[in-house]
Amino acid sequence: MDHSFLMRLIEIDPMKAGLLAVIGAISAMMANRGIAVFHDGLRPLIPEYLEGRMSRKALAATSFALSFGLIIGFGLPFSLAAPIILVHSLLLGTDVIGVWCADSRKGLIASGIIGALYAIALMTGLRSVVELFSHMPVNFMDNLGKVGDPIVACFALFPAIVVGYQYGYRKGIWVLLATLVGYLATQSIGSLSFGGLIEKPVKLDPNGTALLLSMLAMFYFAMKERPAQAEGGTQQPGANEMLVGLFSSRIARIQKNKWLLVLSGGLTAVAATMSFSLLAEGPVSLQLMAHGEQHSAMLVALARAISFVPLVGMTAIATGVYSPDGMKFVFVAGLATNNPWIAFVAGCVIMLMEIQLLTKIAIGLDKYPGVKACGDHIRTAITRMLEVSLLVGGMIASNAILPGMGFMVVAGLYLLNRTSKRPLVEMAIGPIATIIVGILANVIHIVGLG
């Protein structure tokens, strides 16, 4: 038996490990019963199995095909760079575990046990890899953290990109200018004092203020857009309203299992607090959490959660299957406080409200089509921003590790990935290439070529 692995297991905070294990167990059990899965592409397949049109074996094979590449090529590289676990690494894995276990009482118990062990192994394994890298002759862990530096500087830009996608280049430029003005104004003010009310002046974060202003501008444009009226001025039933009427039994199925989902939401919120720093909802908030930018991470998590309302809400209504972290607002609750008990209560309340108001949220989106379209554009804009930021960050970090050659390796892997029959997600190339450069630097050092 590997005694070093046992020592690392003992050193891990038992409270954090226990929390992650419970989240892993609950998520795997919900996937096993078809109550909730994390992967948006897997959600529509669950009713195909439940209603007898798809075999369990085919469902399991599909879940593995959908999730494995994302875990290896997306979740783990970002988790290593922080190191905070990107939620994809955990919940995509529990999807696979839950679906692969048999649809029986024994399978349910097995999925819970394996899900808990997977969560602990993920936490321990990431720590082991970080320790391994830090003990190499060329320690590149500090430079690996530079991969996310451009994200911290650029994350406030995505609302301008959203407006550009949705309403045109010129309006996007105006939002970009407002973002830059907000950044410069906050930077010049520096901090605010409140007389004798607060002992220390409150330091203002230029990035966070710029993001807040640009988000307000983005939602101003989105809220102005209203649905077209039919001839005679009558309002026709919206697509979502008709969807709600068609799949009312599937909505009832989600609400039947609400308490398990509520528990999952509360625990996820606790794991997202800066005091635990266990889970991040996305690469941007993960990097901001790693840099201690709690409020900026919260704003990004809020924008991402808003973007997932149409996607998670509509797929939940149509399939009767929810997500173990809901519409992602539980991460906002976690980042809004460092108190785990407050985070737990807030996460539970938010998840309960999401489920209870699912029908009203869907119908409400019919009244604001701009907000619904905005959700899709937010995900696209963040992805594009991440691709550029992480490619630049990967080059900066790789050049710091291996001057000159680092640029070459990152650019080569990025361009060659596009020629692959099964390319990796482009935003993951920067972190992966930087890890490869770090290992290459150690090989060169060992053989004496450096």
RATA-V809930 format. One record per helix or strand of 2 or more residues. SS is the DSSP state (H for helix, E for strand). FROM is the first residue (numbers start at 1). LEN is the number of residues. If there is no record, write none. Layout:
BEGIN
SS	FROM	LEN
SS	FROM	LEN
END
This chain:
BEGIN
H	3	9
H	14	19
H	40	11
H	56	27
E	85	2
H	87	14
H	105	30
H	141	27
H	169	21
E	191	2
E	202	2
H	206	19
H	231	3
H	239	8
H	248	9
H	258	15
E	279	2
H	283	8
H	294	26
H	329	7
H	340	17
H	358	10
H	369	33
H	405	13
H	426	22
END
